Amino acid sequence: MGRGRRQRVIDVAIQNLDDQGLGQGNFEDRDVRVRDALPGELVSARILKRRRGTWYGIVEARHSSSPDRVVPPCPHFAQCAGCVMQQLAPEHQRSLKQARILERLSAAGLQPARILPVTEGPSTGYRRKARLGIRYLAREERLLLGFRQPFGSRVADMDSCAVLAPPLATLIAPLRALLASLSNAAALPQLEVASGDSGPPALILRHLTPFTAGDLAALARFESAYGVKFLLQPSGLDSIHDLSGQPAPLLHYALSDPPLDLSFSPAGFVQVNGAVNRALVTAAMALLDPQPGDVVMDLFCGIGNFSLPAAARGARVVGLEGDAALVRQATANATANGLSDQAEFAVADLYQVDAELSLSDRAPGCQKLLVDPPRSGVGPALADILALRPGRLVYVSCHPDSFIRDAATLAHAGYRFQVLKLFDMFPHTAHLEILALFESGPESGSEEGASLW
């Protein structure tokens, strides 16, 4: 709503939670979504935003409280949009998210043969990557550093974060003071933070004007005092460098089954929850069941998060990815783990149909395939997958809508939806990670992974 427009306060009975974790109710036949409101509660909501007939607001007063309500673990929950479900205990969050997925699958006519228990991890201190906004308040000579506020673009006033991995969680207050002291504080739009399993966390500081020698000295002193590594980003991703002008160092994380060490760029994609990612990879390998001599394809392979565990089990793996930097890193990870003879990676825009080179041309004899697409889903590559028709297809997804759409296409083409397993990769948010197994060919009564969960 515009600044000059009066914010209306209305009474709403909350009936359920929507896909974004907002309480949903009705007021005079209008759809209303309210942050920090749970089913069964009656609240007075201040409307902050109206979009396409739906009103969005925050709780002004709570007239009744759900028995499932808990005290949020973060003191900044009310003003920070980074998490939307901290008022609900983690076990209730997981149950609700799974119920919504099953409801939507059923509405689409999809029913997995087996539904495995949801995998959980730590509910706080889990997030190893995040992008924080910066806003300098010139009149107050004060700087804000944190996630955005609900229903807007303003930066929340934070001094800690319950979900960031240590030591990132406790660095917000000292970072805020440091950045406010720099000569170009008003020209700093964002800070991206990333940490690996060991070594100094990376702090990528986007800046629109140059730093002075004094600024650089202050950043260097902070590095030494807090054990972090500043990376400066004056323009695009290829401009990132450390304080001495050298390229950004890599971060690392470990996979446990089998033991592998993967390197990643602080600015590149990596699953934000290390503990749950390890469980996800183990479960995916149990369903994919790569064996010595198998030919496996990994589409949207990234840095080899799934490719290399499959190769370590003896399969020959072909990984395809549209981002050339990720392909270079996947190749380097294969070499570092002694798997360059088992895994090969290539750049391929899987959203563009390549009439000259099909998936079957890239990996002759492939009968096992894994996909881990972005939020938009598999896209045009799904037609090529159906032409290849692997006997076993493992699908990893972070977005229910695109997953359900692709799953329906697979089912229509004769694939059996054998297994569904959900992973609470993003506690306190409405998001989750989906793992599914589809099989083609004769009925097999597959029980892969049954003993693991």
PESULDA-V651534 format. One record per pair of residues at least 6 apart in sequence whose C-alpha atoms are under 7 Angstrom apart, sorted by the first residue. I is the first residue (numbers start at 1). J is the second residue. Records with the same first field share a line. If there is no record, write none. Layout:
BEGIN
I: J, J
END
This chain:
BEGIN
1: 48, 49, 50
7: 46, 47, 48
8: 46, 47
9: 44, 45, 46, 47
10: 44, 45, 46
11: 43, 44, 45
12: 25, 26, 27, 42, 43, 44, 45
13: 25, 40, 41, 42, 43
14: 23, 24, 25, 37, 38, 39, 40, 41, 42
15: 24, 25, 39, 40
16: 23, 24, 38, 39
17: 23, 24, 38, 39
18: 24
19: 430
20: 430
21: 84, 85, 429, 430
22: 33, 34, 35, 36, 37
23: 33, 34, 35, 37, 38, 39
24: 32, 33, 34
25: 31, 32, 33
26: 32
30: 53, 54
31: 54, 55
32: 54, 55, 56
33: 55, 56, 57
34: 45, 56, 57, 58, 59
35: 57, 58, 59
36: 59, 84, 87
38: 66
39: 66
40: 66
41: 64, 65, 66
42: 62, 63, 64
43: 59, 61, 62, 63
44: 59, 60, 61, 62
45: 57, 58, 59, 60
46: 57, 58, 59, 60
47: 55, 56, 57, 58
48: 56, 57
49: 55, 56, 57, 151
50: 56
68: 88
69: 87, 88
70: 87, 88, 89
71: 87
72: 86, 87
73: 86, 162
74: 161, 162
76: 158
77: 83
79: 149, 150, 156
80: 147, 148, 149, 150, 156
81: 147, 148, 149, 150
82: 147
83: 428, 429
84: 428, 429
85: 428, 429
86: 428
90: 123, 427
94: 424
105: 111, 404
110: 408
111: 417
112: 417, 418, 419, 420
113: 417, 418, 419
114: 418, 419, 420
115: 419, 420, 421
116: 420, 421, 453
117: 421, 453
118: 421, 422, 423
119: 422, 423, 424
120: 276, 423, 424
121: 275, 276
123: 427
124: 162, 163
125: 162, 163, 164, 165, 166
126: 163, 164, 165, 273
127: 163, 164, 165, 272, 273
128: 164, 165, 194, 195, 272, 273
129: 193, 194, 195, 272
130: 192, 193, 194
131: 191, 192, 193
132: 145, 146, 147, 190, 191, 192
133: 145, 146, 147, 148, 155, 189, 190, 191
134: 144, 145, 146, 155, 188, 189, 190
135: 143, 144, 145, 155, 189
136: 142, 143, 144, 185, 186
137: 143
142: 180
143: 176, 180
144: 155, 156, 157, 176
145: 155, 157, 158, 172, 176
146: 155, 156, 157, 158
147: 155, 156
148: 154, 155, 156
149: 155, 156
159: 172, 173
160: 169, 170, 172, 173
161: 169
162: 169
179: 185
182: 215
183: 215
184: 209, 211
187: 207, 208, 209
188: 206, 207, 208
189: 206, 207
190: 205, 206
191: 203, 204, 205, 206
192: 203, 204, 205
193: 202, 203, 204
194: 201, 202, 203, 266
195: 201, 202, 251
196: 251, 252, 253
197: 252, 253
200: 227, 228, 229
201: 228, 229
202: 228, 229, 230, 231, 266
203: 229, 230, 231
204: 230, 231, 232, 233
205: 231, 232, 233
206: 232, 233, 234
207: 233, 234
208: 234
216: 243
223: 229, 230
230: 242, 243
231: 240, 241, 242, 243, 248
232: 240, 241, 242, 243
233: 239, 240, 241
240: 247, 248
241: 247, 248
242: 248
250: 263, 264, 265, 266
251: 263, 264, 265, 266
252: 261, 262, 263, 264
253: 261, 262, 263
254: 260, 261, 262
255: 261, 278
256: 278
257: 282
258: 309
260: 337
262: 333
263: 333
264: 329
271: 277
273: 425
276: 425
281: 306
285: 310
286: 448, 449
287: 394, 437, 448, 449
288: 368, 392, 394
290: 310, 313, 315
291: 313, 314, 315
292: 313, 314, 315
293: 314, 315, 316
294: 315, 316
295: 315, 316, 317, 365, 366, 367, 368
296: 315, 316, 317, 318, 366, 367, 368, 369
297: 317, 318, 319, 366, 368, 369, 370
298: 307, 318, 319, 320, 369, 370, 371
299: 319, 320, 321, 370, 371, 372
300: 320, 321, 371, 372, 373
301: 307, 319, 320, 321, 372
302: 321, 326, 327, 330
303: 326, 327, 329, 330
304: 330
307: 317, 319
308: 334, 343
311: 317, 339, 342, 343
312: 339
315: 342
316: 342, 343
317: 342, 343, 344
318: 343, 344, 345, 363
319: 344, 345, 346
320: 345, 346, 347, 348
321: 327, 346, 347, 348, 349
322: 347, 348, 349, 350
323: 347
324: 347
327: 345, 346, 347
330: 345
331: 344, 345
334: 340, 343
350: 381
351: 379, 380, 381
352: 380
353: 380
358: 384
359: 384, 388
360: 388
366: 390
367: 390, 391, 392
368: 390, 391, 392, 393
369: 390, 392, 393, 394
370: 393, 394, 395
371: 394, 395, 396
372: 395, 396, 397
373: 397
375: 398, 399, 402
376: 402
377: 402, 403
391: 439, 440, 441
392: 438, 439, 440
393: 437, 438, 439
394: 436, 437, 438
395: 435, 436, 437
396: 434, 435, 436
397: 403, 433, 434, 435
398: 432, 433, 434
414: 440
415: 438, 439, 440
416: 438, 439, 440
417: 437, 438, 439
418: 437, 438, 439
419: 436, 437
420: 435, 436, 437
421: 434, 435, 436
422: 432, 433, 434, 435
423: 432, 433, 434
424: 432, 433
425: 432, 433
426: 432
END
